[in-house]
Amino acid sequence: MKQWYGIVAVLLLAGCSAPGGRELVVDLPPLPPSVRSELGTVLDDVAQPEGLEVPHLFAPKSLDLPTAARRTLALIGHGIDPGRLDTARTRLLGQYADYMLCYQYEEKKDFTLAGAALALYGMLRGAPDSLDIRYGYGLSRMMYPLAGGDVSAADSAAVLYVARTALQKGFPLLQEVIEYAVQVAGKQDFGTAKKIQLGDSRERFISRLELPGEWGDKLSRALNDGDREKAERVVARYYARKLARFAPEHDRVTEAEIAEADDLLRNVFILRAHMVRRHDYGPRMDWTVVLDGDIESNVSINNHPHLLLLARVWRATGEKKYRDKLIGLLSTWMEQSPRPDLKQELQWRTLETGARPSTRWPQIMAIAANDSTFVDSMFFPLAYFLYQHADYLMVNNMRHLSNWGQVESAGLLSASMIISEHPDADLYRETALRRFDYLNREMYFPDGVHTENSFYYHAFPLGTQAEVYRLAQSLDVALDTSWTGVIERGIEALVLSALPDGSIPMVSDVGPRKSYIGSMQRTGRELFPANPLFKYPVGVVEYPDSGPRQKSHWFKDAGYGIMREAWPRSSQYMLFDMGYYGTNHQHEDKLNLIVYARGRELLHDPGIYRYSNDGFERYFRGSRGHNVVLVDGLGQRRNMFFDKQHPYAGESFPDRDARWVEREKFILAESAYRNGFAKKLHPLWYGGPRPREQASLLDIHHERKVLWVKGGYWVVLDRLLGPGEHKLEQLWHFSPVVTSNDAAGIDPGVVELTGNRIAAGRNPGVADIAVMQVGGDDLRLRKEQGKKDPHVGWTSLYGENPAWDVTFEATRQLPASFATVLFPLSADDTPLPEIRCYLQTPDGAAFDLVFADHVDRLVIATGKTVTAKFPGGHFSGELLLLRKRGRMPFDPEFHLGLTDLFLE
């Protein structure tokens, strides 16, 4: 179906480009020499157009933007002398134009020539008094890169050629094009040039709408009578009727949400974009404010979650004060946020420009659709601004694969479906669907996880796409079936990875608070009612039955191993990071662990609070902020080798070191980090040279194997390989005790150290964990919280708050190993088992865990085999668990890779 949809979409776009397959008149002056010299071999490419194919999906290796631009210009040049292009070349020209229109996923230096080619095509397809939409888009893209000043001779010549040709033919120009032409051409007189502003004016927007049936008749009469107010009211009421079907049937609000809405009545906002901050904006809301130089503060308000909250509380309570405040805030936003032509100004950053039409405004409009006051005052401006959002997203979109492109495309698609009565909406929709077909192929692994490899940044674009899918269903718009697969697999991944309390694992970049999958799981139940993973919400105390049959899961491509005892919130759980680095928002955290048991998270990933190039960023994103191992104080440094243009370079799927063995009573998982250890001096998105980091690189490998005795405890084996003697630090981040969802409710709690081998949480009334070393008389043990220079002991929950970091340190000759037991403790002060060690070497460990009612004897190899002697026997193989109850002898519980076992 996906392949068939691609063929249909290409035909649709081709049809838009060359209706009826007619020849195209080419009345343009000759291309300038410097532009012709850029064409090179592409002149031969277009000599036989019948053999050329324009791919439906973006194919940068075979058809990058510069190549598409050169072929477009070559085709235009081919038609200049005879004054026309034949049918085959006309159709091919249109396909190249729409390819360039759809995709911008390259560096901005590639835009100028492509923009000029697109503008020329639009010039050929339109007239000064009837502009083709591609003409304006081409002008804007042509100018976008020129602000930097580093412009090639060919690019500059192409811009001047477009400007002079437009002036000669009477076409309007963007102000930026005129200014550039005057600056570069000097004597050329552009004073008579007409100016174009992208996007229709309100008057032109309403006059171009083609409402159906009696609504169209009413609108025509109002426009013919010159009654602008009545015309806008007709449009408003039409869209109110259209959006009413999208309103949710049930939407509960909490007391906390009502209290927050009451704060909003006074312009007191809680900001939640990589921060949790309460701010009073004063008597009049200013949507341009950036607090303390942190751009995320402006992102938080311009995404408009606060406006949707007002709408939801208004609906739930029926109190009109929330409606009136909503109207006031929307009105001030529109007053302060005129749509720019080129620049991504604060209120028009493309991520928020995509989010508002996809996840905020449609819900607000649906909730308000039956209120005449809101409809008559706000629905027309909302419809008009939705059009402006769509038109702006045709000009500007993210230039590389990321969640931005998905949210932008969602906003474009959502707006196009709502204002489908506008004549440009078909092109918007076709472009959005074509972009999505590419993005969905590139940005979701077969295991359903987003390639950024952060479950937070998985949920964000997936939720946006699911919301647009719901909107399409309510408007009876059929989307390609590939959408269904992406959304269902994506929600499955959230369910399978969620902690037993229903929260999203805090790996890589996340929001600075716990996020939960409840709304996404409800969407899954609504869209896919037969899927057993969506039947009951994750996080309930008890399930009506045993829950989904599948519990543990290895995401082979994403590289996460999830060990889950059962589905109720009291169950044991571990996340093991076994592989892939990610395409964005990555942390230096391969082999990291998150542990949950008995109702709360016990060993956590501290997350990240804000984007800042300081000690907190180095802690939260670096290895020091994760449950891994440092070597000589140095952490992992995969980012030194990461190439955003080739994010999968050196990766294998599944990871070549990853292994997952699941049996009835245990899971054994392993992986390795082999990229060396180095200083972290630069933030994630720093693109400059890194000589000091590279000079510090140690070629040391870290292998980690994890055994889970189901329902009991975990054994972690760390082996460090490489030359020489080194200081090794095994890090464990004890989760804070959370008493409320704010900074005041984050308590580091109590962690007790016993000797040099045991660190245990001791917090009355809640579950805890003991981290116990099997052997190692040379160990040094410490705990730290809230330290700076360097930063140690923090969590990002609701602020940069202190939390306990525990470090087991030893200086050892490599190869060396740690054998560690992670033992969950119940709230009733569970006694710790005694450890009796028989073997602990770089090859493996053999030891007893002595409990009150039984003894577990374990042998586990760091590699594939170890030979160990213990009282009453010996074993060779990879894994053995013997269990002794009371006076009974030891009996095998399970084993793996057994080659020799002797028991007296």
C-alpha positions, -999 to 999 in steps of 0.1 A, spaced: 0 0 0 29 24 9 44 19 -26 11 24 -43 5 56 -23 39 69 -35 30 63 -71 -4 81 -66 12 110 -49 38 115 -77 10 114 -103 -10 140 -82 20 163 -80 29 158 -116 -7 166 -125 -5 198 -106 27 208 -124 16 200 -159 -22 198 -163 -32 180 -194 4 174 -203 6 206 -223 38 222 -236 51 251 -216 59 285 -230 94 296 -219 97 334 -224 128 341 -204 161 358 -213 192 335 -217 207 322 -184 238 341 -173 272 324 -181 281 317 -144 248 299 -140 252 280 -173 287 269 -161 271 254 -130 250 230 -151 278 208 -163 269 173 -170 232 177 -160 227 191 -196 233 156 -207 210 143 -180 180 161 -194 188 154 -231 167 123 -229 139 131 -204 120 99 -209 147 80 -190 148 102 -160 128 95 -128 122 119 -100 119 99 -67 88 103 -46 109 102 -14 139 123 -7 170 106 -21 200 129 -12 226 104 -25 210 102 -60 191 135 -62 203 162 -38 189 197 -39 217 212 -59 213 184 -86 176 189 -87 181 227 -91 207 223 -119 184 199 -138 155 223 -134 177 252 -147 189 229 -175 154 221 -186 145 258 -185 176 267 -205 166 240 -230 134 258 -236 147 294 -238 159 294 -274 129 277 -290 106 295 -265 89 263 -253 93 229 -237 78 198 -251 53 177 -231 79 153 -217 102 180 -204 73 200 -191 61 171 -170 97 164 -158 102 201 -149 71 201 -128 83 170 -109 117 185 -101 100 217 -90 77 198 -66 106 177 -53 125 209 -44 93 224 -29 87 194 -7 122 187 6 147 210 23 166 184 44 200 197 35 223 226 44 211 261 38 240 267 14 221 244 -10 189 265 -10 198 295 -32 201 278 -65 171 256 -57 151 286 -47 160 305 -79 150 275 -100 117 272 -82 110 309 -86 117 307 -123 93 277 -126 67 296 -108 72 326 -131 67 304 -161 35 289 -146 20 323 -135 16 359 -144 21 392 -126 -16 394 -118 -20 357 -111 10 344 -93 18 307 -91 23 298 -54 58 283 -61 71 317 -73 69 332 -38 82 301 -21 111 301 -45 120 337 -38 120 331 -1 142 300 -2 165 318 -27 171 345 -1 172 325 31 210 316 30 222 350 18 222 367 52 255 349 60 273 367 32 291 336 20 276 334 -15 290 317 -46 293 336 -79 267 313 -94 242 318 -65 246 356 -67 242 355 -105 211 333 -102 195 358 -77 202 388 -99 189 369 -129 156 361 -111 153 397 -99 160 413 -133 137 389 -151 109 395 -126 114 433 -130 113 430 -168 82 409 -168 64 429 -141 65 403 -113 67 415 -77 97 408 -55 104 403 -19 118 433 -1 149 412 7 154 404 -30 152 440 -40 177 451 -13 201 424 -23 199 433 -60 205 470 -53 234 461 -31 251 438 -56 240 453 -90 247 488 -80 234 508 -110 205 485 -117 174 505 -109 150 484 -88 131 514 -75 101 505 -96 99 469 -85 66 459 -70 67 441 -36 52 408 -27 43 396 8 40 359 13 6 346 22 -28 360 14 -41 391 32 -73 386 52 -93 400 24 -78 378 -3 -80 347 20 -117 351 26 -124 359 -11 -106 327 -23 -124 303 1 -147 278 -17 -172 268 10 -196 241 0 -233 244 -7 -254 270 12 -223 281 31 -207 292 -2 -239 310 -12 -240 329 21 -204 339 18 -208 350 -18 -238 372 -9 -219 388 20 -189 395 -1 -210 409 -30 -228 432 -4 -194 444 9 -204 432 43 -170 420 56 -182 414 91 -210 391 79 -186 373 56 -162 365 85 -191 354 106 -202 329 78 -167 315 77 -165 313 115 -197 294 118 -188 270 89 -155 260 106 -173 257 140 -196 232 125 -167 214 108 -146 212 139 -173 203 164 -169 166 156 -134 166 168 -143 175 204 -133 148 229 -163 130 246 -147 128 280 -119 150 293 -115 152 330 -95 180 347 -78 178 380 -79 202 409 -43 211 401 -53 220 365 -81 242 377 -57 259 401 -33 265 372 -61 279 350 -70 303 379 -33 314 378 -36 320 341 -64 344 347 -38 366 363 -11 359 336 8 336 359 22 308 338 39 276 347 66 270 321 74 234 311 99 233 283 131 218 298 122 237 329 95 239 355 91 276 364 63 298 376 63 333 362 40 363 365 39 382 332 21 412 346 -12 429 336 -6 424 298 8 392 283 40 397 262 45 367 239 80 379 229 96 377 264 127 355 269 134 349 306 171 350 317 183 344 281 167 310 281 149 305 247 130 275 262 110 300 283 96 315 251 91 281 235 69 270 265 44 298 261 43 299 222 35 262 220 1 272 236 -4 244 261 -17 270 285 -44 281 261 -56 245 256 -57 241 294 -80 272 297 -103 256 270 -104 223 289 -111 239 322 -138 261 307 -155 230 292 -152 210 325 -165 238 347 -187 258 324 -173 290 339 -170 317 312 -141 335 329 -118 309 314 -134 314 279 -129 352 281 -93 348 292 -87 324 263 -101 349 239 -80 376 254 -48 356 252 -54 344 216 -61 380 206 -29 394 221 -9 366 206 -23 374 171 -16 411 176 20 405 186 27 377 161 25 389 125 37 362 102 73 369 89 83 361 53 117 346 59 130 347 94 120 322 121 111 348 147 103 338 183 66 332 178 72 315 145 100 291 153 90 262 131 86 236 159 59 257 176 45 267 142 39 230 136 27 222 171 -1 249 173 -21 237 143 -16 200 152 -20 196 189 -34 229 203 -57 250 181 -79 222 166 -87 209 201 -94 245 213 -117 251 183 -135 218 188 -141 225 225 -154 261 217 -174 251 186 -208 254 203 -201 288 220 -214 316 198 -193 343 216 -161 324 210 -171 314 174 -180 348 163 -150 365 178 -122 340 172 -130 313 146 -123 335 116 -89 348 128 -80 312 139 -89 299 104 -69 327 88 -39 321 111 -41 283 103 -37 292 67 -7 315 75 8 286 95 5 262 66 18 287 41 48 295 64 56 258 68 58 255 30 86 281 31 104 270 63 110 236 76 138 218 95 169 210 74 178 176 88 160 145 101 146 152 135 114 154 155 111 190 142 104 179 107 77 155 119 59 182 140 62 207 112 47 183 87 20 175 112 11 211 115 11 215 78 -12 185 73 -35 195 101 -40 230 89 -45 218 53 -73 195 64 -91 222 84 -89 249 57 -94 224 29 -117 249 12 -88 271 4 -74 265 -32 -39 260 -20 -48 234 6 -44 205 -18 -8 213 -24 -2 218 14 -17 184 21 1 165 -7 34 181 4 28 172 40 20 136 32 50 132 9 73 146 37 57 123 62 62 93 39 99 101 39 101 109 76 82 79 88 105 56 68 137 73 81 128 81 117 112 49 131 130 16 135 113 -16 127 109 -22 165 88 10 166 112 33 184 120 67 171 156 70 159 164 99 183 164 70 209 149 91 236 115 78 247 105 114 256 114 125 220 97 94 207 64 103 225 65 139 214 63 136 176 44 104 178 17 120 199 15 149 174 11 125 145 -15 105 164 -35 137 171 -34 146 134 -46 110 126 -75 115 150 -83 148 133 -83 132 99 -107 105 111 -131 131 124 -130 150 91 -133 118 70 -99 122 54 -83 89 45 -46 87 52 -22 61 38 -22 29 58 15 33 66 4 59 92 -16 32 111 15 9 113 38 37 125 13 49 152 4 15 165 41 3 167 51 36 182 25 34 210 34 -3 216 70 8 221 59 33 247 39 6 266 66 -20 264 92 4 277 71 22 304 81 18 340 54 -1 361 40 33 373 33 42 337 61 68 334 83 72 303 120 62 310 142 92 315 169 83 290 187 108 269 171 143 268 137 145 286 115 170 301 124 179 337 96 160 352 80 126 350 59 121 319 33 93 316 20 73 287 -16 74 298 -29 97 270 -10 78 243 -23 45 256 -58 58 255 -52 69 219 -40 33 213 -72 19 228 -93 43 207 -76 36 174 -66 0 179 -91 -16 203 -80 -52 196 -44 -46 206 -39 -63 241 -11 -39 250 -36 -10 251 -64 -28 270 -55 -17 305 -35 14 315 1 8 327 4 19 363 -27 4 379 -23 -13 412 -39 -45 401 -50 -57 367 -84 -74 362 -64 -103 347 -27 -111 342 -23 -83 317 -6 -86 283 12 -119 278 43 -101 267 62 -85 296 99 -82 290 111 -70 256 144 -64 237 142 -35 213 169 -49 189 173 -18 167 170 9 194 191 -11 217 170 -11 249 164 -42 269 134 -41 292 131 -67 320 96 -67 335 82 -90 361 45 -82 355 23 -53 347 10 -40 381 28 -10 395 45 -30 422 65 -51 397 102 -53 392 116 -36 361 150 -28 346 160 -8 315 194 -17 301 209 5 274 225 -20 251 232 -2 218 224 25 195 236 61 201 207 81 186 203 108 160 197 137 184 194 145 221 219 118 230 237 112 262 270 95 269 253 66 286 257 32 268 253 4 293 232 26 316 207 9 339 174 21 354 159 0 382 123 0 396 107 -22 421 79 -23 447 62 9 435 90 33 428 121 40 408 152 30 428 182 37 405 175 64 380 188 84 351 190 121 363 177 134 330 185 170 319 170 202 332 180 228 306 202 232 275 232 251 288 270 249 282 280 246 318 288 220 345 252 209 347 251 200 310 284 181 313 270 162 342 235 154 329 246 146 294 279 131 303 287 97 317 290 111 353 252 115 353 245 78 345 249 43 360 281 34 341 318 33 347 344 60 344 381 54 337 406 79 352 378 103 357 369 102 320 335 92 305 322 78 272 326 102 243 307 88 213 299 124 203 335 130 192 329 105 164 293 114 156 284 127 121 249 142 119 249 137 82 257 100 86 242 91 120 243 54 115 280 52 106 297 25 126 264 13 140 249 -22 137 213 -32 143 211 -50 166 244 -39 182 271 -63 174 279 -68 211 243 -70 223 228 -104 234 195 -112 251 187 -146 265 153 -151 281 142 -182 300 114 -190 324 133 -180 355 160 -156 343 171 -131 317 207 -127 307 216 -96 287 250 -81 277 265 -54 255 297 -34 253 310 1 249 341 2 227 346 39 217 371 48 244 370 73 273 378 110 270 371 145 284 337 161 278 344 198 271 318 207 246 280 204 245 261 180 223 255 203 194 289 218 193 302 215 158 338 228 161 372 211 165 377 190 196 415 185 198 417 186 236 389 160 239 405 138 212 440 141 228 426 127 261 411 96 245 419 63 263 414 31 242 396 12 270 365 -10 264 337 -16 289 317 -48 288 286 -52 309 265 -84 315 233 -83 335 215 -114 351 180 -110 364 168 -137 386 131 -130 379 112 -116 409 144 -115 430 175 -94 422 200 -85 395 237 -93 392 258 -69 371 292 -79 358 314 -51 345 347 -59 328 372 -32 316 397 -42 289 428 -24 278 464 -17 287 478 -4 319 466 5 354 437 28 358 414 44 383 379 28 378 347 43 392 314 24 391 286 49 395 251 44 409 224 71 410 199 65 439 165 79 430 152 107 452 121 102 473 93 121 455 65 135 477 50 160 453 54 171 417 75 202 424 109 210 436 98 211 472 88 174 469 122 161 457 141 147 487 175 130 482 165 106 510 188 85 531 216 63 517 237 44 542 272 30 534 284 -2 551 321 -9 549 335 -5 514 311 -28 496 274 -19 504 253 12 497 216 9 506 187 33 507 170 35 541 139 56 537 109 47 560 77 38 543 90 34 507 109 8 487 147 10 485 176 -8 470 209 -22 481 240 -21 458 264 -47 471 298 -56 457 307 -93 456 344 -88 462 372 -63 462 391 -54 493 407 -25 474 374 -7 469 368 28 481 332 38 486 317 73 487 283 91 484 278 127 472 250 151 465 246 187 453 283 193 445 297 216 419 331 220 402 327 193 391 290 186 393 281 155 412 249 144 428 219 159 410 185 152 395 166 172 369 132 165 384 114 199 388 147 218 389 184 211 395 179 193 428 204 173 449 203 135 448 227 108 460 254 96 437 273 65 450 307 56 437 327 24 441 363 32 432 394 11 427 428 14 410 434 -18 391 455 -33 364 434 -41 333 416 -64 326 396 -58 357 360 -64 368 332 -55 392 306 -80 403 276 -62 418 243 -74 433 213 -50 430 188 -61 457 154 -44 460 142 -37 495 106 -35 506 92 -7 527 93 -29 559 131 -28 563 141 -60 544 173 -75 558 202 -77 533 215 -111 522 250 -120 532 275 -124 504 301 -152 505 326 -148 477 345 -178 462 358 -162 430 359 -127 416 383 -122 387 382 -106 352 368 -139 340 338 -141 363 324 -145 398 312 -173 421 294 -165 453 266 -173 477 237 -150 486 225 -161 520 189 -152 528 169 -160 559 151 -190 543 174 -201 515 208 -197 499 215 -189 462 249 -200 448 258 -182 416 285 -186 391 286 -162 362 312 -156 335 321 -121 322 325 -138 288 311 -171 275 327 -194 301 344 -195 335 356 -224 357 349 -220 394 353 -241 425 330 -238 455 323 -258 486 311 -292 475 317 -289 438 328 -270 407 313 -257 375 324 -247 340 301 -227 317 286 -193 315 259 -193 341 247 -214 371 222 -209 399 220 -235 426 194 -230 454 194 -245 489 163 -244 510 166 -253 547 186 -285 553 181 -297 517 211 -299 494 218 -274 466 196 -281 435 201 -265 401 176 -238 393 190 -229 359 222 -229 339 236 -217 306 265 -229 285 272 -258 309 303 -279 300 310 -294 335 291 -295 368 300 -315 398 281 -315 431 289 -338 460 
